[in-house]
Amino acid sequence: MTRPTIDDIARAAGVSKGTVSRVINGHATVAAPTRQRVQEVMANMGYVPDPAARHLSWRTGRTLGLSFAPDDPLLSPYHVLFRQALEEHTASHGVQLVNLRADLTRLARLPGAVLVMHAAEGDPRLKLLRERGVPAVLIGHQPGFFWVAPDDEGGAALATEQLVRAGHRDLVYLGAGGSQVAQDRERGFLRAAGAAGARTQVIGADFTVLGGYRATRRAWEGGLRWTGLFAQSDESAAGAIAALDDLGVRVPGDVSVVGFDGLPELPLPVRLTTVAQDISRIARTALSLMQEATSGRPPRGEVVPVHLVPGATVAPPPGGTP
């Protein structure tokens, strides 16, 4: 029996050859009913896309873009580790990783596929990639897209529960912001703190050491007080500890601090208590999902587990007991 071709599928489904190709390659520009009809025709006719051609389709030009949000520092420890984890799998296939700033509209040509970092609700990058038919995977989560994310909300709850178990009831979340990461971690913090009956405050800050330092110092000098602090990133936790030290506040003697990320190297004299994410697994999963995104499969996401790593920055509050 002759193997069916894309032309055969197009005629049977009543669509163009280009539409069939976009369905096979996972382009989001195809309407859901049309996509389903084409997939049903392919299944009924026993059509299987050529694996080699499909593999090449998502790396058109042999480039994979990393799209960062406007305030993302490209050389942050987390981004460096994430890129290294990606390169372990892409370098041997000749795929070039390209850093992209937030405004993708200025690019004359987009990469063959894009990993999107720190997407916010209504993020214009997602709209543009969908309009251009570029396969995309989010590091974070959004409905209707392929995505992979650490358990941000659950990890924030783990961090907060660590402070609660040590006896802290005056808690601060150092973070906030429009990104899904910041919002999920704040939600997990508030949930765990609320379950313990703790008093909570939220201090706005970005993910950087400098941002954590400035926000913490400004809040403390402004009169805010707390005994337990959960920072949305290890870097901002390091900044908070430096600010408290400059103010004569001991960590963990006066204030306990927990971070999030599990970074291996931080500018701290002691080991930070943190929630570690599996960066290598996130990178592997992102590349696997990208293959699915270009093979016509429906969007889906995966949550990667996190775990608490005890350090030396949590102790009972002054005058308290665990």
TIBAVO-675718 format. One line per 3 residues: number of its first residue (from 1); their letters; for each residue x, z, y of C-alpha. Coordinates in Angstrom, 2 decimals. Each point is the difference from the previous one (the first is absolute). Layout:
// TIBAVO-675718
NUM> A> X,Z,Y; ... .
//
This chain:
// TIBAVO-675718
1> MTR> 0.00,0.00,0.00; 1.32,-0.94,3.45; 0.95,2.93,2.19 .
4> PTI> -2.35,0.19,3.04; 1.52,-0.67,3.40; -0.71,1.32,3.49 .
7> DDI> -1.92,-3.23,0.65; -2.23,0.72,-3.01; -0.68,3.52,1.26 .
10> ARA> -0.78,-1.25,3.50; -2.52,-2.59,-1.26; -1.73,2.47,-2.32 .
13> AGV> -0.22,2.67,2.70; -1.03,-2.40,2.73; 2.85,0.94,2.31 .
16> SKG> 3.19,-1.60,1.27; 3.32,0.05,-1.81; 1.39,2.05,2.88 .
19> TVS> -2.67,2.66,-0.51; 0.90,0.29,-3.67; 3.67,0.35,0.95 .
22> RVI> -0.83,2.75,2.50; -2.00,1.88,-2.63; 2.90,-0.24,-2.46 .
25> NGH> 2.46,1.22,2.63; -2.21,2.86,1.14; -0.62,-1.14,3.55 .
28> ATV> -2.57,2.23,1.69; -1.54,-2.91,1.95; -2.22,-1.02,-2.94 .
31> AAP> -3.53,1.43,0.14; -0.76,2.45,-2.80; -2.84,-2.09,-1.61 .
34> TRQ> 2.22,-3.10,0.01; 2.91,1.93,-1.45; -2.21,1.37,-2.76 .
37> RVQ> -1.41,-3.47,-0.83; 3.48,-1.52,-0.24; 1.26,2.87,-2.17 .
40> EVM> -2.99,-0.37,-2.32; 0.64,-3.74,-0.35; 3.69,0.65,-0.75 .
43> ANM> -0.96,2.55,-2.64; -2.62,-2.29,-1.61; 2.42,-2.94,-0.12 .
46> GYV> 2.91,2.11,-1.21; 2.13,-0.82,3.01; 3.16,2.11,0.34 .
49> PDP> 2.18,-0.48,3.14; 3.60,-0.93,-0.69; 1.98,3.29,0.12 .
52> AAR> 3.07,-1.55,1.59; -1.99,-1.70,2.74; -1.97,3.18,0.64 .
55> HLS> 3.21,2.03,0.24; 1.40,-2.39,2.57; -3.23,-0.07,1.99 .
58> WRT> 0.33,3.53,1.39; 3.58,-0.52,1.04; -0.40,-3.22,1.91 .
61> GRT> 3.26,-0.46,1.84; 1.35,2.86,-2.14; -0.94,2.55,2.63 .
64> LGL> -1.96,3.24,-0.20; -0.85,1.54,3.36; -0.05,3.71,0.80 .
67> SFA> -2.41,0.44,2.89; 0.50,3.21,1.99; -2.34,1.73,2.46 .
70> PDD> 1.06,0.05,3.67; 1.51,3.50,-0.13; 1.66,-0.33,-3.41 .
73> PLL> 3.81,0.42,0.26; 1.47,-2.65,-2.29; 2.99,2.14,-0.94 .
76> SPY> -1.86,3.21,-0.80; 1.21,1.59,-3.25; -3.33,-0.71,-1.69 .
79> HVL> -0.02,-3.69,0.91; 3.62,-0.41,-1.07; -0.75,1.57,-3.40 .
82> FRQ> -3.15,-2.11,-0.42; 1.84,-3.22,0.79; 2.79,0.91,-2.44 .
85> ALE> -2.60,0.61,-2.70; -1.54,-3.41,0.66; 3.36,-1.76,-0.06 .
88> EHT> 0.73,1.37,-3.47; -2.77,-2.28,-1.25; 0.04,-2.92,2.46 .
91> ASH> 3.71,-0.73,0.46; 0.51,-1.33,-3.53; -2.82,-2.53,0.56 .
94> GVQ> 1.45,-1.31,3.24; -2.81,1.46,2.12; 1.05,0.83,3.56 .
97> LVN> -1.56,3.05,1.67; -0.78,-0.54,3.67; -0.86,2.76,2.49 .
100> LRA> -2.99,-0.90,2.19; -1.05,1.76,3.19; -3.68,0.73,0.57 .
103> DLT> -0.92,-3.13,1.97; -0.13,-2.64,-2.72; -1.66,-2.55,2.30 .
106> RLA> 3.37,-0.82,1.57; 1.43,-1.26,-3.26; 0.06,-3.77,-0.39 .
109> RLP> -0.15,0.42,-3.76; -1.02,3.00,-2.04; 1.76,0.96,-3.25 .
112> GAV> -1.58,-0.97,-3.28; -1.27,3.57,-0.49; 0.00,3.18,2.08 .
115> LVM> 0.15,3.73,-0.69; -1.79,1.84,2.82; 1.24,3.45,1.02 .
118> HAA> -2.10,2.64,1.80; -3.14,-2.07,0.51; -2.72,1.57,2.15 .
121> EGD> -3.72,-0.67,-0.20; -0.71,-3.40,1.53; 3.71,-0.85,-0.02 .
124> PRL> 0.43,-3.50,1.51; 2.79,-0.76,-2.47; -2.47,0.11,-2.88 .
127> KLL> -2.43,-2.31,1.79; 2.76,-2.52,0.75; 1.38,-0.02,-3.54 .
130> RER> -3.48,-0.48,-1.42; -0.73,-2.86,2.41; 3.30,-1.69,-0.87 .
133> GVP> -0.55,0.44,-3.73; 3.24,1.95,-0.46; -0.07,2.37,-3.01 .
136> AVL> 0.45,3.58,1.18; 0.43,3.43,-1.55; -0.39,3.15,2.06 .
139> IGH> 2.22,3.05,-0.32; -2.92,2.26,0.68; -3.63,-0.72,-0.75 .
142> QPG> -2.76,-2.13,1.46; -3.19,-1.24,-1.70; -0.01,-3.68,-0.84 .
145> FFW> 3.79,-0.32,-0.33; 2.68,0.52,-2.61; 1.71,3.30,0.71 .
148> VAP> 2.22,2.74,-1.39; 0.41,3.45,1.50; 1.36,3.41,-0.87 .
151> DDE> -2.63,2.70,-0.35; 0.20,0.87,3.69; -3.05,2.22,0.12 .
154> GGA> 0.76,1.80,-3.25; 3.64,0.45,0.99; -0.98,1.49,3.36 .
157> ALA> -2.23,2.45,-1.84; 2.92,0.94,-2.26; 2.19,0.68,3.03 .
160> TEQ> -2.68,2.09,1.70; -0.73,1.98,-3.15; 3.70,0.86,-0.22 .
163> LVR> -0.22,1.56,3.46; -3.24,1.77,-0.86; 1.46,1.47,-3.20 .
166> AGH> 2.87,1.41,2.07; -2.57,1.89,2.07; -0.34,-2.23,3.08 .
169> RDL> -3.35,-0.21,1.77; 1.07,-1.40,3.40; 0.82,-3.60,-0.83 .
172> VYL> 0.96,-3.14,1.91; -0.06,-3.65,-1.00; 2.76,-1.90,1.78 .
175> GAG> -1.15,-3.60,-0.01; -3.30,-1.69,0.83; -0.37,-3.65,0.93 .
178> GSQ> -1.90,-3.16,-0.79; 1.78,-0.98,-3.21; -1.61,0.59,-3.37 .
181> VAQ> 3.02,2.09,-1.02; -0.32,2.41,2.93; -3.76,0.30,-0.40 .
184> DRE> 0.11,0.60,-3.76; 2.70,2.65,0.33; -1.92,1.73,2.79 .
187> RGF> -3.15,-0.09,-2.15; 1.79,1.57,-2.95; 1.47,2.69,2.24 .
190> LRA> -3.36,0.91,1.52; -1.72,0.04,-3.39; 2.50,2.37,-1.59 .
193> AGA> 0.26,2.19,3.10; -3.78,0.21,0.27; -0.33,1.00,-3.64 .
196> AGA> 2.37,2.91,0.69; -1.76,1.04,3.20; 3.14,-0.67,2.05 .
199> RTQ> 0.07,-0.63,3.74; 1.21,-3.51,0.78; 1.43,-2.00,2.87 .
202> VIG> 1.05,-3.65,0.16; 2.99,-1.11,2.06; 0.36,-3.72,0.62 .
205> ADF> 3.37,-1.47,-0.99; 1.47,-3.13,-1.55; 2.01,-0.14,-3.23 .
208> TVL> 3.46,0.29,1.59; 2.43,2.89,0.42; -0.10,-0.35,3.79 .
211> GGY> -3.78,-0.17,0.04; -0.28,3.13,-2.12; 2.51,1.82,2.19 .
214> RAT> -1.70,-0.84,3.27; -3.54,0.73,-1.21; 0.95,3.34,-1.57 .
217> RRA> 1.99,1.19,2.98; -2.70,-1.04,2.45; -2.71,1.80,-2.01 .
220> WEG> 2.01,3.23,-0.41; 1.04,0.09,3.63; -3.63,-0.65,0.91 .
223> GLR> -1.04,3.22,-1.71; -1.24,-1.17,-3.40; 0.99,2.27,-2.89 .
226> WTG> -0.08,-0.39,-3.76; 1.87,1.23,-3.06; -0.37,-3.02,-2.30 .
229> LFA> 0.59,-3.66,0.89; -0.67,-3.09,-2.10; 1.66,-3.12,1.40 .
232> QSD> -1.26,-3.48,-0.87; 3.54,-1.11,-0.88; 3.34,1.53,-0.96 .
235> ESA> 1.53,-1.45,3.15; -2.54,1.65,2.31; 0.46,3.24,-2.00 .
238> AGA> 3.74,-0.17,0.70; -0.76,-0.47,3.69; -2.38,2.95,-0.01 .
241> IAA> 2.59,2.26,-1.62; 2.62,-1.03,2.56; -2.41,0.70,2.87 .
244> LDD> -0.92,3.43,-1.37; 3.67,0.84,-0.49; 0.74,-0.94,3.62 .
247> LGV> -2.84,2.30,1.06; 1.38,2.90,-2.03; -2.72,-0.22,-2.64 .
250> RVP> 1.34,0.48,-3.53; -0.99,-2.26,-2.91; -1.26,1.35,-2.33 .
253> GDV> 0.30,3.55,1.41; -2.51,-0.57,2.81; -1.53,-3.38,-0.83 .
256> SVV> -0.18,-1.82,-3.35; 0.16,-3.79,-0.14; -1.00,-2.58,-2.64 .
259> GFD> 0.62,-3.75,0.32; -1.18,-3.13,-1.81; 2.02,-2.86,-1.57 .
262> GLP> 2.76,1.63,-2.06; 2.87,-1.70,1.86; 3.38,0.71,-1.61 .
265> ELP> 1.98,0.54,3.21; -1.16,1.84,3.12; 1.83,1.49,3.02 .
268> LPV> -0.78,3.57,-1.11; 2.19,2.97,-0.97; -2.43,0.98,-2.77 .
271> RLT> -2.05,-1.90,-2.56; -3.44,-0.92,1.28; -3.10,0.89,-2.00 .
274> TVA> -1.79,-3.33,-0.25; -2.47,-2.19,-1.85; 1.90,-2.85,-1.64 .
277> QDI> -1.37,-3.47,-0.52; 1.35,-2.46,-2.58; 1.33,-2.73,2.28 .
280> SRI> 1.39,-2.07,-2.86; -3.34,-0.02,-1.81; -1.84,-0.92,3.19 .
283> ART> 2.33,-2.98,0.49; -0.43,-1.17,-3.60; -3.76,0.33,0.23 .
286> ALS> -0.10,-1.89,3.31; 1.83,-2.97,-1.54; -2.25,0.07,-3.06 .
289> LMQ> -3.09,-0.01,2.19; 1.44,-2.89,1.99; 0.09,-2.05,-3.18 .
292> EAT> -3.66,0.84,-0.55; -0.82,-0.88,3.60; 1.33,-3.51,-0.55 .
295> SGR> -1.69,-0.58,-3.35; -3.62,0.15,1.08; -0.76,3.53,-1.11 .
298> PPR> -2.34,2.20,2.05; 1.64,2.52,2.36; 0.73,3.47,-1.33 .
301> GEV> 2.18,2.97,0.78; 2.10,2.62,-1.70; 0.73,3.60,0.98 .
304> VPV> 3.46,1.21,-1.01; 0.26,3.75,-0.78; 2.14,2.35,2.09 .
307> HLV> 1.50,3.40,-0.78; 1.14,3.10,1.85; 3.75,0.63,0.24 .
310> PGA> 0.70,3.66,0.86; 2.78,0.62,2.51; 1.20,2.76,2.30 .
313> TVA> -2.37,-0.45,2.96; -3.01,2.00,-1.22; -0.24,3.81,-0.05 .
316> PPP> -2.72,2.61,0.67; -0.99,0.32,3.67; 1.60,2.79,2.06 .
319> GGT> -1.45,3.29,-1.18; -2.00,-1.77,-2.74; 0.15,-0.10,-3.78 .
322> P> -0.33,-2.95,-2.36 .
//
